[in-house]
Amino acid sequence: MKNAAEKLNEGSITSGENVSFWIDTTEIASFKTPDRDIHTEVLIIGGGIAGLTTAYNLLKAGKKVVLVEDGFIGSGETGRTTAHLTSALDDRYYFLEDTFGKEAAKLAAESHTAAIAEIEKNVTDLNIDCSFKRVNGYLFLHPTDKEKNLEKEFEAAQNAGLNIGLLKSTPAISNGEQTPCLAFYNQAQFHILHYLNGLAQAITALGGEIYIEAHAEKISKNGAIVNNYNFTAESIVVATNSPINDLVTMHTKQAAYRSYVIAGKIPKGSLPYALWWDTGDAESKWPSQPYHYVRVENFDDNYDLLISGGEDHKTGQADEEGISEFTRYEKLEQWTRSYFPLFEETIYKWSGQVMEPVDSLGFMGLNPGDENIYIITGDSGNGMTHATIGARIICDAITGNKNKWEDLYSPSRITVKTGFDFAKEAVNTAAQYLDWVSASDLENTAELQAGQGGIMTSNLKKVAVYRDFDNTLRAFSAVCPHLGCIVQWNNDEKSFDCPCHGSRFAADGTVINGPADSDLKPLPIK
């Protein structure tokens, strides 16, 4: 088996240029690539935590399962997480109470608590060495937030049945004795890619089939085309972060955000294994009110790793705030040191894509308008638990069992009380189509340095251009094949990102994130 760096150097498909700690410290499992037509009971598209957990559950239930992944296991957004396992949701329980009612908020808390327990059971049953730990989590005030909101959340989280405490100080952070917080007890953390490799081994041991470097397109009720082969099935599960089988419906209910992560060494044992979050920027221009999130991970005999994330913005819209991708890492490092001064230099940095539903809860179940196509999306910063909940809901649906969380997470639900945020996201998306007539990044390709890309106008057409490190120039249509937005260059992850619905394309035009399921159209170079 090869490690991530070797695979990346061979040009394997990933969802970004930067290598996460998880990818860098995990051997890449080898699986076959498609070589023939396939028929199965359940076809699962996506080899992250959502797809693998669904496959494992269905195989245990006696179903015949084939899973396809267009990169390698965990090479998409799952491998770019920070792997918090928590029932402390990134949107407040008092918001869920107001939006869905107290009983629904209880169901949400119950489902995320159960998801952590299910992951722990899988770790134990399969003897997966993934550094799983039960830890406490601490939610403390962002400077723009009010202490009364902590008290509201304490009451709502108690109503939802969570084991929680209201503390006058926040453990282990700088000036924590003056910083009140909520303590969410008995949360957890793990090494996500070690966990996925354990699930993948269990899937093949149970008779499931896994295909890598297997790109699925033209998804229908009959299956999908995978590397030009027909993969047919009775049920199809699309577990691709953002659904690639849906043109419009789900993308009016959620928005794609980019979140940034740094990791640096701290002296071994200097901080407890724990999770920390601030309550988010109440003055942010983004409806999601981005927050910071921190955890500790084992590194070596002398050091632990402090992993810190935040500084989110809508995908493809980093410059909306006049803050570049690189500056966001700098801001994140400054913030981290202000609360955790033992943080040494950044040794890893990466970013990931988060789907933010307008009403805070994920969308897991039958895709609207379909009878046998299921989706898992809308992770809202809680991807590890949302994915595990979704896998349970879909397994129950396919095996004919009623799941008590099914209605709460239904992709067909309509949430009237979130109309304002829905309108803000819709207006933002519509505004991106003005890029058709706005000025371009580049006047001509002579401006491009090696390893750089941008958008220029040629003969009234928007063109995405990239200069490779061997000075080869590549050109593509800058029109996203999903719904026609103009993509933007992401100089950090070396990708072209769609500011409307979050599709992303590698520097060679290859699609690496849905909802688009095809590449940018190549153009001739003059």
FILO-554136 format. One line per 4 residues: number of its first residue (from 1); their letters; for each residue x, y, z of C-alpha. Coordinates in nm, 3 decimals, decimal comma. Layout:
N
NUM = A = X Y Z | ...
//
This chain:
526
1 = MKNA = 0,000 0,000 0,000 | 0,108 0,359 -0,068 | 0,082 0,658 0,157 | -0,109 0,972 0,064
5 = AEKL = 0,191 1,168 -0,060 | 0,284 0,893 -0,307 | -0,073 0,873 -0,435 | -0,096 1,251 -0,465
9 = NEGS = 0,228 1,266 -0,660 | 0,079 1,019 -0,905 | -0,206 1,264 -0,968 | -0,485 1,075 -0,789
13 = ITSG = -0,813 1,261 -0,751 | -0,843 1,457 -0,425 | -1,059 1,748 -0,321 | -0,767 1,984 -0,261
17 = ENVS = -0,398 2,056 -0,298 | -0,324 2,061 0,076 | -0,278 1,732 0,260 | -0,461 1,692 0,590
21 = FWID = -0,304 1,527 0,893 | -0,545 1,234 0,851 | -0,442 1,169 0,491 | -0,073 1,214 0,565
25 = TTEI = -0,077 0,955 0,845 | -0,287 0,687 0,672 | -0,188 0,418 0,427 | -0,412 0,420 0,122
29 = ASFK = -0,607 0,097 0,095 | -0,599 -0,071 -0,245 | -0,923 -0,170 -0,416 | -1,012 -0,262 -0,773
33 = TPDR = -1,124 -0,021 -1,045 | -1,430 -0,082 -1,267 | -1,369 -0,330 -1,547 | -1,718 -0,454 -1,636
37 = DIHT = -2,093 -0,393 -1,603 | -2,228 -0,462 -1,254 | -2,573 -0,539 -1,110 | -2,635 -0,531 -0,736
41 = EVLI = -2,910 -0,471 -0,482 | -2,769 -0,139 -0,354 | -2,527 0,092 -0,534 | -2,357 0,345 -0,305
45 = IGGG = -2,180 0,642 -0,460 | -1,918 0,798 -0,232 | -1,638 0,648 -0,022 | -1,648 0,878 0,280
49 = IAGL = -1,798 0,812 0,620 | -2,156 0,838 0,488 | -2,109 0,585 0,209 | -1,899 0,337 0,405
53 = TTAY = -2,125 0,341 0,712 | -2,431 0,287 0,491 | -2,259 -0,003 0,313 | -2,157 -0,166 0,641
57 = NLLK = -2,508 -0,137 0,787 | -2,675 -0,276 0,475 | -2,435 -0,569 0,448 | -2,506 -0,662 0,810
61 = AGKK = -2,876 -0,651 0,716 | -2,814 -0,905 0,440 | -2,810 -0,678 0,135 | -2,575 -0,712 -0,162
65 = VVLV = -2,379 -0,385 -0,186 | -2,140 -0,222 -0,433 | -1,967 0,106 -0,340 | -1,791 0,333 -0,590
69 = EDGF = -1,556 0,621 -0,505 | -1,401 0,850 -0,766 | -1,080 0,891 -0,566 | -0,964 0,665 -0,284
73 = IGSG = -1,131 0,591 0,049 | -1,174 0,917 0,242 | -1,015 1,132 -0,029 | -1,313 1,365 -0,044
77 = ETGR = -1,445 1,589 0,233 | -1,434 1,319 0,501 | -1,055 1,328 0,486 | -1,058 1,705 0,540
81 = TTAH = -1,264 1,713 0,860 | -1,138 1,775 1,214 | -1,326 1,465 1,331 | -1,523 1,600 1,626
85 = LTSA = -1,789 1,355 1,745 | -2,046 1,561 1,926 | -2,409 1,615 2,008 | -2,328 1,987 2,058
89 = LDDR = -2,453 2,109 1,722 | -2,303 2,409 1,545 | -2,650 2,564 1,540 | -2,803 2,614 1,879
93 = YYFL = -3,066 2,391 2,039 | -3,276 2,697 2,120 | -3,288 2,759 1,744 | -3,399 2,399 1,685
97 = EDTF = -3,667 2,436 1,954 | -3,800 2,750 1,791 | -3,784 2,603 1,440 | -3,899 2,244 1,491
101 = GKEA = -4,038 2,230 1,845 | -3,911 2,077 2,169 | -3,983 1,716 2,075 | -3,791 1,749 1,751
105 = AKLA = -3,497 1,907 1,935 | -3,499 1,604 2,166 | -3,490 1,374 1,865 | -3,197 1,567 1,720
109 = AESH = -3,000 1,537 2,045 | -3,090 1,170 2,076 | -2,983 1,094 1,718 | -2,640 1,256 1,748
113 = TAAI = -2,580 1,092 2,086 | -2,675 0,758 1,932 | -2,444 0,821 1,636 | -2,145 0,863 1,869
117 = AEIE = -2,241 0,540 2,046 | -2,274 0,358 1,711 | -1,927 0,470 1,604 | -1,788 0,356 1,940
121 = KNVT = -1,959 0,017 1,896 | -1,815 -0,022 1,546 | -1,468 0,061 1,679 | -1,507 -0,204 1,950
125 = DLNI = -1,675 -0,473 1,738 | -1,426 -0,439 1,452 | -1,123 -0,373 1,675 | -1,036 -0,055 1,481
129 = DCSF = -0,723 0,124 1,601 | -0,838 0,483 1,540 | -0,758 0,662 1,869 | -1,126 0,679 1,966
133 = KRVN = -1,165 0,868 2,295 | -1,456 0,990 2,501 | -1,387 1,356 2,587 | -1,569 1,664 2,713
137 = GYLF = -1,659 1,955 2,487 | -1,668 2,324 2,585 | -1,877 2,590 2,409 | -1,758 2,940 2,501
141 = LHPT = -1,866 3,288 2,399 | -1,743 3,457 2,085 | -1,670 3,826 2,162 | -1,970 3,930 1,948
145 = DKEK = -2,213 3,701 2,133 | -2,407 3,759 2,457 | -2,389 3,557 2,777 | -2,767 3,528 2,785
149 = NLEK = -2,741 3,309 2,474 | -2,528 3,058 2,667 | -2,799 3,047 2,930 | -3,065 2,998 2,662
153 = EFEA = -2,862 2,714 2,510 | -2,810 2,554 2,849 | -3,184 2,542 2,909 | -3,263 2,418 2,556
157 = AQNA = -2,991 2,150 2,564 | -3,118 2,031 2,903 | -3,471 2,017 2,761 | -3,331 1,805 2,478
161 = GLNI = -3,196 1,555 2,732 | -2,823 1,620 2,700 | -2,571 1,580 2,983 | -2,456 1,940 3,008
165 = GLLK = -2,322 2,192 3,261 | -2,310 2,573 3,275 | -1,961 2,670 3,398 | -1,820 3,003 3,507
169 = STPA = -1,485 2,929 3,341 | -1,359 2,742 3,034 | -1,096 2,475 3,105 | -0,749 2,500 2,948
173 = ISNG = -0,789 2,816 2,740 | -0,605 3,145 2,799 | -0,806 3,368 3,038 | -1,050 3,080 3,069
177 = EQTP = -1,123 3,167 3,431 | -1,306 3,476 3,300 | -1,482 3,294 3,015 | -1,812 3,118 3,091
181 = CLAF = -1,896 2,810 2,887 | -2,128 2,516 2,845 | -1,973 2,177 2,912 | -2,106 1,897 2,691
185 = YNQA = -2,002 1,580 2,871 | -1,915 1,244 2,715 | -1,847 1,359 2,361 | -1,576 1,190 2,151
189 = QFHI = -1,301 1,214 1,891 | -1,111 0,975 1,661 | -0,874 0,942 1,366 | -1,126 0,946 1,085
193 = LHYL = -0,927 0,775 0,809 | -0,811 0,493 1,036 | -1,179 0,442 1,119 | -1,275 0,439 0,751
197 = NGLA = -1,008 0,184 0,667 | -1,148 -0,039 0,940 | -1,499 -0,006 0,796 | -1,369 -0,077 0,444
201 = QAIT = -1,204 -0,398 0,561 | -1,528 -0,504 0,731 | -1,727 -0,429 0,416 | -1,512 -0,654 0,198
205 = ALGG = -1,510 -0,925 0,467 | -1,892 -0,923 0,456 | -1,890 -0,965 0,078 | -1,932 -0,604 -0,024
209 = EIYI = -1,748 -0,471 -0,329 | -1,552 -0,144 -0,330 | -1,431 0,029 -0,647 | -1,194 0,326 -0,639
213 = EAHA = -1,104 0,578 -0,911 | -1,459 0,505 -1,021 | -1,641 0,817 -1,141 | -2,022 0,795 -1,136
217 = EKIS = -2,239 1,006 -1,366 | -2,584 1,001 -1,525 | -2,742 0,874 -1,204 | -3,097 0,747 -1,250
221 = KNGA = -3,344 0,510 -1,089 | -3,163 0,228 -1,269 | -2,815 0,307 -1,139 | -2,526 0,504 -1,289
225 = IVNN = -2,259 0,507 -1,553 | -1,927 0,437 -1,378 | -1,613 0,479 -1,588 | -1,831 0,405 -1,894
229 = YNFT = -1,967 0,081 -1,743 | -2,332 0,026 -1,649 | -2,376 -0,017 -1,273 | -2,740 -0,108 -1,212
233 = AESI = -2,917 -0,154 -0,879 | -3,254 -0,172 -0,710 | -3,160 0,112 -0,472 | -2,907 0,392 -0,516
237 = VVAT = -2,747 0,591 -0,234 | -2,572 0,920 -0,323 | -2,328 0,996 -0,041 | -2,112 1,261 -0,207
241 = NSPI = -2,121 1,557 0,036 | -2,328 1,755 -0,217 | -2,575 1,544 -0,421 | -2,462 1,491 -0,781
245 = NDLV = -2,798 1,350 -0,891 | -2,999 1,668 -0,831 | -2,994 1,981 -1,043 | -3,194 2,226 -0,834
249 = TMHT = -3,412 2,100 -0,548 | -3,159 2,029 -0,271 | -2,935 2,319 -0,371 | -3,205 2,569 -0,280
253 = KQAA = -3,208 2,424 0,073 | -2,838 2,442 0,155 | -2,522 2,634 0,069 | -2,159 2,528 0,033
257 = YRSY = -1,902 2,688 0,266 | -1,522 2,660 0,277 | -1,369 2,606 0,622 | -0,998 2,631 0,709
261 = VIAG = -0,786 2,413 0,940 | -0,437 2,439 1,087 | -0,251 2,191 1,306 | 0,059 2,253 1,516
265 = KIPK = 0,260 2,081 1,786 | 0,210 2,137 2,159 | 0,412 1,971 2,440 | 0,283 1,624 2,520
269 = GSLP = 0,014 1,634 2,789 | 0,008 2,014 2,811 | -0,362 2,024 2,720 | -0,634 1,770 2,799
273 = YALW = -0,793 1,571 2,520 | -1,107 1,778 2,473 | -1,316 1,969 2,220 | -1,358 2,347 2,223
277 = WDTG = -1,588 2,571 2,015 | -1,674 2,938 2,028 | -2,034 3,039 1,966 | -1,968 3,204 1,629
281 = DAES = -1,945 3,551 1,486 | -2,286 3,711 1,541 | -2,183 4,002 1,315 | -2,071 3,791 1,019
285 = KWPS = -2,209 3,868 0,674 | -2,268 3,495 0,629 | -2,598 3,347 0,756 | -2,408 3,048 0,899
289 = QPYH = -2,225 3,274 1,152 | -1,887 3,093 1,127 | -1,727 2,970 1,448 | -1,392 2,825 1,560
293 = YVRV = -1,341 2,463 1,662 | -1,041 2,303 1,833 | -0,925 1,961 1,951 | -0,611 1,772 2,057
297 = ENFD = -0,476 1,465 1,878 | -0,183 1,234 1,956 | 0,125 1,313 1,742 | 0,440 1,142 1,877
301 = DNYD = 0,617 1,061 2,203 | 0,704 1,425 2,272 | 0,419 1,622 2,121 | 0,045 1,631 2,076
305 = LLIS = -0,118 1,807 1,784 | -0,356 2,098 1,835 | -0,603 2,108 1,545 | -0,793 2,435 1,499
309 = GGED = -1,051 2,531 1,237 | -1,271 2,821 1,127 | -1,263 3,142 0,919 | -1,538 3,009 0,690
313 = HKTG = -1,680 3,174 0,380 | -1,910 3,065 0,101 | -1,730 2,846 -0,150 | -1,581 3,049 -0,433
317 = QADE = -1,642 3,376 -0,249 | -1,329 3,429 -0,037 | -1,281 3,778 -0,175 | -1,632 3,890 -0,076
321 = EGIS = -1,480 4,000 0,256 | -1,151 4,113 0,101 | -0,970 3,827 0,279 | -0,765 3,584 0,072
325 = EFTR = -0,743 3,213 0,145 | -0,385 3,252 0,272 | -0,482 3,538 0,501 | -0,753 3,320 0,652
329 = YEKL = -0,488 3,073 0,769 | -0,296 3,364 0,924 | -0,609 3,490 1,103 | -0,682 3,137 1,225
333 = EQWT = -0,329 3,103 1,362 | -0,358 3,437 1,544 | -0,692 3,336 1,695 | -0,556 2,996 1,800
337 = RSYF = -0,253 3,143 1,976 | -0,473 3,395 2,160 | -0,659 3,108 2,330 | -0,390 2,836 2,318
341 = PLFE = -0,050 3,012 2,348 | 0,140 2,680 2,357 | 0,062 2,633 1,986 | 0,390 2,615 1,794
345 = ETIY = 0,433 2,667 1,421 | 0,169 2,536 1,181 | 0,284 2,203 1,035 | -0,039 2,112 0,855
349 = KWSG = -0,297 2,327 0,686 | -0,595 2,234 0,474 | -0,951 2,338 0,399 | -1,276 2,150 0,355
353 = QVME = -1,625 2,202 0,223 | -1,926 2,211 0,455 | -2,286 2,202 0,337 | -2,499 2,438 0,548
357 = PVDS = -2,875 2,367 0,541 | -3,093 2,671 0,601 | -3,265 2,503 0,898 | -2,953 2,348 1,059
361 = LGFM = -3,034 1,978 1,020 | -2,895 1,739 0,760 | -3,090 1,591 0,471 | -3,086 1,213 0,486
365 = GLNP = -3,334 0,986 0,317 | -3,528 0,952 -0,006 | -3,437 1,219 -0,260 | -3,739 1,441 -0,340
369 = GDEN = -3,923 1,310 -0,647 | -3,746 0,974 -0,651 | -3,861 0,631 -0,541 | -3,531 0,449 -0,497
373 = IYII = -3,257 0,714 -0,484 | -3,140 0,817 -0,137 | -2,911 1,103 -0,034 | -2,697 1,203 0,264
377 = TGDS = -2,604 1,572 0,267 | -2,631 1,892 0,474 | -2,370 1,802 0,734 | -2,372 2,155 0,885
381 = GNGM = -2,036 2,115 1,057 | -2,138 1,786 1,221 | -2,053 1,557 0,933 | -1,932 1,259 1,134
385 = THAT = -2,256 1,220 1,330 | -2,491 1,342 1,057 | -2,343 1,084 0,819 | -2,383 0,806 1,074
389 = IGAR = -2,745 0,907 1,139 | -2,811 0,915 0,765 | -2,664 0,570 0,716 | -2,899 0,432 0,981
393 = IICD = -3,206 0,606 0,833 | -3,132 0,483 0,480 | -3,052 0,129 0,591 | -3,388 0,117 0,768
397 = AITG = -3,569 0,259 0,464 | -3,416 0,008 0,223 | -3,482 -0,285 0,457 | -3,842 -0,174 0,519
401 = NKNK = -3,812 -0,053 0,878 | -3,957 0,275 1,005 | -3,689 0,496 1,159 | -3,797 0,741 1,430
405 = WEDL = -3,560 1,011 1,296 | -3,670 0,971 0,934 | -3,918 1,260 0,924 | -3,692 1,502 1,111
409 = YSPS = -3,414 1,464 0,852 | -3,634 1,414 0,546 | -3,489 1,583 0,233 | -3,847 1,671 0,136
413 = RITV = -3,921 1,873 0,450 | -4,022 2,238 0,424 | -3,923 2,462 0,715 | -4,126 2,783 0,709
417 = KTGF = -3,945 2,959 0,997 | -3,613 2,975 0,811 | -3,746 3,191 0,528 | -3,516 3,487 0,602
421 = DFAK = -3,193 3,284 0,585 | -3,327 3,104 0,279 | -3,384 3,439 0,108 | -3,036 3,566 0,199
425 = EAVN = -2,871 3,255 0,055 | -3,090 3,269 -0,257 | -3,004 3,634 -0,322 | -2,635 3,559 -0,274
429 = TAAQ = -2,650 3,271 -0,523 | -2,839 3,478 -0,781 | -2,582 3,756 -0,752 | -2,305 3,521 -0,861
433 = YLDW = -2,447 3,505 -1,212 | -2,333 3,866 -1,254 | -1,985 3,719 -1,302 | -2,090 3,660 -1,662
437 = VSAS = -2,058 4,035 -1,722 | -1,812 4,143 -1,451 | -1,443 4,206 -1,499 | -1,208 3,908 -1,511
441 = DLEN = -0,906 3,826 -1,292 | -0,663 3,832 -1,584 | -0,606 4,049 -1,888 | -0,396 3,781 -2,059
445 = TAEL = -0,216 3,458 -1,981 | 0,124 3,626 -1,964 | 0,028 3,733 -1,611 | 0,012 3,371 -1,494
449 = QAGQ = 0,303 3,227 -1,297 | 0,364 2,852 -1,276 | 0,113 2,689 -1,043 | -0,135 2,976 -1,080
453 = GGIM = -0,479 3,000 -1,236 | -0,746 3,259 -1,301 | -1,044 3,368 -1,508 | -1,017 3,577 -1,822
457 = TSNL = -1,249 3,691 -2,102 | -1,182 3,585 -2,459 | -1,422 3,661 -2,746 | -1,693 3,744 -2,491
461 = KKVA = -1,648 3,403 -2,327 | -1,528 3,336 -1,974 | -1,221 3,112 -1,976 | -1,055 2,931 -1,684
465 = VYRD = -0,679 2,912 -1,736 | -0,400 2,742 -1,543 | -0,023 2,737 -1,596 | 0,135 2,409 -1,487
469 = FDNT = 0,476 2,386 -1,322 | 0,630 2,274 -1,652 | 0,491 2,599 -1,803 | 0,215 2,415 -1,991
473 = LRAF = -0,094 2,632 -2,026 | -0,437 2,474 -1,985 | -0,769 2,638 -2,074 | -1,129 2,544 -2,003
477 = SAVC = -1,471 2,696 -2,020 | -1,522 2,881 -1,690 | -1,890 2,787 -1,697 | -1,980 2,533 -1,428
481 = PHLG = -2,156 2,239 -1,600 | -2,406 2,218 -1,314 | -2,615 2,534 -1,358 | -2,391 2,773 -1,548
485 = CIVQ = -2,220 2,988 -1,285 | -1,871 3,120 -1,354 | -1,610 2,937 -1,148 | -1,346 3,121 -0,942
489 = WNND = -0,979 3,031 -0,889 | -0,886 2,902 -0,541 | -0,515 2,975 -0,513 | -0,480 2,781 -0,187
493 = EKSF = -0,624 2,444 -0,290 | -0,538 2,500 -0,661 | -0,892 2,446 -0,780 | -1,168 2,623 -0,970
497 = DCPC = -1,464 2,665 -0,732 | -1,824 2,743 -0,824 | -1,963 3,027 -0,607 | -2,325 2,921 -0,665
501 = HGSR = -2,358 2,562 -0,545 | -2,007 2,455 -0,446 | -1,892 2,240 -0,738 | -1,514 2,229 -0,754
505 = FAAD = -1,269 2,133 -1,026 | -0,899 2,046 -1,014 | -0,644 2,253 -1,203 | -0,674 2,006 -1,492
509 = GTVI = -1,051 2,068 -1,511 | -1,149 1,739 -1,345 | -1,456 1,760 -1,123 | -1,367 1,693 -0,757
513 = NGPA = -1,684 1,810 -0,580 | -2,049 1,796 -0,680 | -2,317 1,884 -0,759 | -2,151 1,891 -1,104
517 = DSDL = -2,077 1,538 -1,223 | -1,870 1,628 -1,531 | -1,546 1,814 -1,595 | -1,491 2,169 -1,717
521 = KPLP = -1,496 2,174 -2,096 | -1,139 2,201 -2,235 | -1,068 2,478 -2,484 | -0,796 2,500 -2,749
525 = IK = -0,492 2,715 -2,672 | -0,397 2,980 -2,928
//
